[in-house]
Amino acid sequence: MATHDEALKKFVDELYADNYTEHEVMSFAPNWDSDLHAPGHDGRQLVLEGSVVLEVAGKTRVFEAGETYEVPANTMHREVFGEGGARLCIGRRKKGEPPLRGSGTR
């Protein structure tokens, strides 16, 4: 089984292979609610600690540590973080940027 650091490195490597041009690790307070929003970039998230409830088009799903989820650009969605808060690695890609798989560049 991969360690926490190995999982994070693999996730970040995959972000850049898919032309995600930036990423950051962020912590969220317990029960913090993002409210509905629709950013102008594709988002891919890895839950590092805690949990997050993702709501898209009236449907919800819980993501736990070690799981990833994606939200396409301009998609209205909401995230509510668990009772213990959460820590995520968040990748962003400008809308319409194609993947660069196999390029080996960052």
C-alpha positions in Angstrom: 0.0 0.0 0.0 1.3 3.5 -0.9 2.3 5.9 1.9 0.6 9.2 2.2 3.6 11.0 0.6 3.7 8.5 -2.3 0.0 8.9 -2.9 0.3 12.7 -3.0 3.3 12.5 -5.3 1.5 10.2 -7.7 -1.6 12.4 -7.7 0.5 15.5 -8.4 2.4 13.7 -11.2 -1.0 12.7 -12.8 -2.3 16.3 -12.5 0.6 17.6 -14.5 0.4 14.8 -17.0 -3.2 15.8 -17.6 -2.2 19.5 -18.1 -3.3 20.7 -14.6 -1.1 23.8 -14.3 -1.4 24.4 -10.6 -2.1 22.6 -7.4 -2.1 23.4 -3.7 -2.8 21.6 -0.4 -5.5 23.3 1.6 -7.1 22.6 5.0 -10.8 23.2 5.7 -12.5 23.8 9.0 -15.0 21.3 10.4 -18.4 21.5 8.7 -17.3 24.4 6.4 -19.7 24.8 3.5 -18.4 26.2 0.2 -21.9 27.2 -0.9 -22.8 26.7 -4.5 -20.2 27.9 -6.9 -19.0 27.3 -10.5 -15.3 28.1 -11.1 -14.1 28.6 -14.6 -11.5 25.8 -14.4 -11.5 22.1 -14.2 -10.8 20.8 -10.6 -9.4 17.5 -9.4 -9.2 16.9 -5.7 -7.5 14.3 -3.6 -8.8 14.0 -0.1 -5.8 13.7 2.2 -7.5 13.7 5.6 -11.1 13.8 6.7 -14.1 13.8 4.4 -16.1 16.0 2.0 -19.6 15.8 0.7 -19.8 16.9 -2.9 -23.1 18.0 -4.3 -23.6 18.3 -8.1 -27.0 18.7 -9.7 -28.9 17.8 -6.5 -26.9 14.6 -6.0 -24.4 14.1 -3.2 -21.5 11.7 -2.6 -19.1 11.4 0.3 -15.4 11.2 -0.4 -13.0 10.0 2.3 -9.2 10.2 2.7 -7.5 8.6 -0.3 -10.3 9.2 -2.7 -10.3 11.7 -5.6 -13.1 13.6 -7.4 -13.3 15.9 -10.4 -15.5 18.9 -11.2 -15.5 20.2 -14.8 -15.2 23.9 -15.4 -18.4 26.0 -14.9 -20.2 23.1 -13.1 -22.3 24.4 -10.3 -21.4 22.4 -7.1 -21.0 22.6 -3.4 -18.6 21.0 -0.9 -19.3 20.5 2.8 -16.4 19.3 4.8 -16.7 16.7 7.6 -17.0 17.1 11.3 -13.3 16.8 11.7 -12.5 19.2 8.9 -10.5 18.0 5.8 -7.2 18.5 4.0 -7.2 18.3 0.2 -4.7 18.6 -2.6 -6.5 20.6 -5.2 -5.5 20.7 -8.9 -6.7 23.3 -11.4 -6.7 23.3 -15.2 -7.9 26.1 -17.5 -11.1 25.2 -19.3 -10.5 23.4 -22.6 -6.8 22.6 -22.0 -6.2 19.1 -23.4 -4.2 16.5 -21.5 -0.5 16.3 -22.2 -0.1 12.6 -21.4 3.3 11.2 -22.1 4.9 14.7 -22.4 7.0 14.3 -19.2 6.9 18.1 -18.8 5.6 20.4 -16.1 
